[in-house]
């Protein structure tokens, strides 16, 4: 699908088991094999509870698989510990579904977007104001928003701040977990346009988790369909309707068609 020399991250036979009642096990991810390429977007789609968020959490170190490996920069990042794991956070960042829950409500926007840079010693405190304005301009927000608190902003504005914070360290990979699902449709469109522009300018690799196949098709370079913890199909983002063959993928496509027909009828 893509040139293998552009391969930036590869998951090999990744499995995650959770203990359940009665001595049983819950299999969240089952033998997942995926590749992510430089400057491309991988859309991971599936119904709620299928394991897509669990998988993406492995990439940023929020969870670890029970089996398998994830190779990034020549190392298995699932085995990193201590300072090595901390250093790796510079290269893989995450944008959460609801930024208001990932922000400290007592911190001003200036402090929120500059916190990663200060943590890794990339800037001095005296440079914080100028850097905050630069990051806000990058996501098309006025510089004076640096003086605001998260609760003084709309959902779309907060999500732009979350994107600015994630990009502050100039990472190679961004994981976006349902980053537009809590937004109005019109706001979703502007956020997607912003993401695609920034990806084009900075050659970022994006992992985009979503249950909305129609949205994912609009900007993903490749799409992986997940069902009950398994990757059932991986295909190019364009012309998915003419390529996909798994029954679950077809069902997702049919659901998109029904939504469009219902919308048009209204």
N, C-alpha and C positions, 0 to 999 in steps of 0.2 A: 504494500500500500504506500509506504514511504521509503526513502533511502535509509538504509541501516546505519550509514555513517552519521545520521542526524539523531540516532537513538540516544535519549538522555536519561531515561529511567525504565527499568524493566522489573516487573513482578513475576516471580517464578513459583508456581505451585503453592500459592499463599492460602492458608486455611486458618480459620479462627473458630475455636470451640469455647462455648461458655457452659459452666455447670448449671444444671437444671434440677428441679425437684425429683426426688425418687432415684437419685444416682444417675439420672440421664444426662445427656449432653445436647446443647443447642448448637447447631452448625450455622454460623452466621455467614461465613465465606468458605467456599468449598473448591479447593484446587484452582484458584484464580490465576490466570496468566494474562498479563496485559503489558503493552508497551506504550511509552509516551515519547514524542519526538520534539526536537528543538523548534520552538516557535509555533507549535500546533496545539489545537484544542482537542482533548479527548472528552467527549460527553458520555457520562455513565448514567444510564437511565434504567428505571424499574420502579415497581410499586413500593410504597412505604413498607419498611421492614425487610426488604430483600437483601440487605447487606452492603449497599453501595456506600453509605456513610461510614460504616465500619471499616471498609477497605481504605477509603481515602484518609481516615484518621491514622492509619499506619504510616502514611507518607510524612506526616508532620510530628510523629512521635507521641500522639495522644493515646495510642494503644499499640500493642504488639501482637503479631500473628502467633498462633500455636505452632504452625509449621510453615516452611517456605522461606524465600528470601526476596528482598527488594533491592536491586542493584542501582546505585546512583553514585556518580563520580568514582566508579570502580570499586565501591565498597557496599557491603550489605548493611543498609542503614537500620535494619531491625535489630542488629547486634550492637549498635553504638550505645555507649553508656557514658555517664559523667560529662566531662568537658567536650569529648568528641561529639556527643549528641547535642550539646548546647551549641557548639560551633556550626553544626549542620543546619540549625534553625535559620541561619542567615540565607540559605539557598532555597529553602522550601517554606513558603508562608501560606497562611490560610485566611479566607474571608468567610465569616460565619453567616448563617441564615438571618439571624436577628442581631444586628450590631449593638443594640441597646443592652443586650445581656453580656456582651464581651467588652464593653467599655466600663471604666470606673466612672459612675455618675458625678463624682466630686472633682474629676479632672477636666480641665479645659481642653478644647480640641487641639490646641498647640502642644499640650503635654502628651495627649494621646498619640498623635501622629509621630512625634519625635522620640517617644519612649524607646522604641527598638534601636534607634541610632545612638542614644545615650547609653543603653545597655551594652552595646558592642563597641563603644568608644569611637564611633564614627564622627561625632561632632562634639564641640564644647557647649556648655550651657549658654554661653554668650551668643552662640550661633543659632539658638533654638527658634527665635522669632522669625528670622529670615528664612530658615529652612522650612518652618511650618507653612509660611505663605507660599513658598515654592511648591510644596507638595499639594497644597490646596488648589493652586492654579493648575496643576497637572490634571486634577480631577474636575476642573471647571467650577470651582467654588471661589467666592470672593475671599481675599486675604484677611478681611476683618472677622471672618468666621472663626479665626484662631482664638478669639476671646470668648467664644460661646461655650456653653455646656451642651452635652448631647441632648438633653431634654428640650433645648431651645431650637431644635432642628427637626425637619420632616424625616420620614423614613428613608426617602430617596437620598436626601442630603447625608444622613448618617451612614448609608451604605457607601456613598462616595468617600466619606472619611475613612471607612474601613478599608476600602481599596487603596487609598493613599497610604495608610499605615502599613498595609501588606507590601506595598511597592517601595517603601522607604529604604529598605536595605538592598534594593535592586536584586531580588532573588531570581533564580533561574526557573523556578516552578511556583505557580500559584494554584492552590486548591480552593475551589469555591463551592461551598455546601449549600445548595438551594438558595443562592445569594440573591435571587430576584423573586422568590415565591411569595414573600410577604408584602410585595409592592403592587401598586395599581398597574394595570396593563400598559398604560401610557408611560409610566415611569420605568417599567421593565425595559421598554424599547430603548429609552435614552441610556440606561445603565449598560445594556448589551452593546450599544453603539460605542460607549466610552471604553468598555473592555476590549472590543475588537480594535479600536484605534490604538490603545496603549500596547496591546499585543503586537501590532504591526510596527509600532515605533521602537519597542524595546525587545522584540523577539522573545517574548516570554512563552513558556509552556504552561498550558492551563488544563487542570482537571476540573470539569464542571459536573457536579452532581445535580440531577434533576429528575422529576417524575413526568415532566411535560415534554413529550417527544417532539411536538411541534416547535417549541422554543429551542430545544437543543439542535434540531435540524437546521435552524436558521443561521448558525454560526460555527458549528463544530466541524473540524476536519475529519474526525473519525468518531464513530458512535459504538459503544459497547452496551449491549442489552443484558441486564442481570435479572435472574429469576430464581428465587429461593436459594440465594447464595451462590449460584452458578452463573458464569458468563456463558450465555447461550448463543451469542452471535456478536461479531465485530465486523463493522463495515464502514465504507467511506461515508462522510456526512451528506454528500450530495447524491441525489437520485436514490435515496434509501428505499423508496417505494418499489423501485424496479429491481432491487438487489436482494432485500431481506427475504428469508425463506422460513425461519423458525416460526411456529404457530404463535408464540407469545409476542414476537416482534410484529407479526401481522395484526394481532389483537390491539397492540398499542397504536398502530397506524390507523386501524378502523376507529378507535376511540377519538383520535384527532379529527378524522373525517366527520364523525357524528357531531363533535363540538362545533365545527365550522358550519355544518348544515343547520344546526339549531340556532347558532348566532345569526346566520343569514335570514332565517325564517322570522326571527324576532325583529 
